[in-house]
């Protein structure tokens, strides 16, 4: 069978740089890798073809020979010594590239570090707790090794059997000429062992659960959506490091305050008289009530700032402010005395004293005259 041109396989020009060749190969490797295309012979062949082309073009010496003689440079008797050692080079190459692009899907499954899964817990706290910081007790159920089989998955904790397909390696090595590819064993799924007699307690997965009580320290300034990491409090697995626990913060909606980053906002009603004459009113804060001055002639919607009455910024350590928005409260009902006074006031306000005190309606009438 006539082999395709290496440059055509990778989709690069003949003067392509090494970086361009690497980039092109990585894209093809991600697309056609056997672990991502199980039982797909066409994808497997394309993967082998691309890998073989990369092996040649990524090496200065073999690329020069290929450019001069084509595939004939690598046929038996060509005089190119050492080319059959490419399979060793391929294993090292794939270990590096798969760890970068596929995480734990690479060929060196036996050497990768095993650790338990990370867990997530949503913790709801009040705005006051978020502002001041607090310690919270939580209870979580986390996966642990099954107590009946010690996590082996086999009845009575018996050792699993070696996989007959891969011989316990967890990987199957496919050799084609001078080129070799390793892929995860489809029988044991990379474990290298098979459970013949499953544990009745865990069904063979080797997993149980345990309720654990933990203390979570909430620093002052935490906001919704932020996470705390508790190292080693995730899933526990045999012969491996435990995972971590991520505690995600939710803030209970407050009846009075609204949070904006490190600032807080609240709305406070004032009477018409307080707005006109000025007054000193009591305003709530996260740490308790404080007195605030309302100057005479304050319009509805006026915002006052109480410096340092907000929330600590986690990054800068600086405390935000409280913004107090005032609005004039209009009662639904009034007493007879209040009505009498208001009607008297209304009569006074209805009599223009100067040009500046004319009502809006007066100005409209004047405009059409």
Helices and strands as residue ranges (DSSP letters): H 6-10, H 18-32, H 41-57, H 60-69, G 70-74, G 83-85, H 86-101, G 103-105, E 119-125, H 127-132, E 134-145, G 155-157, E 161-162, E 171-176, E 179-184, E 193-194, E 207-218, E 227-230, E 245-251, E 258-260, E 263-270, H 272-277, E 279-283, E 290-294, E 303-306, E 322-328, H 336-349, G 355-357, H 360-368
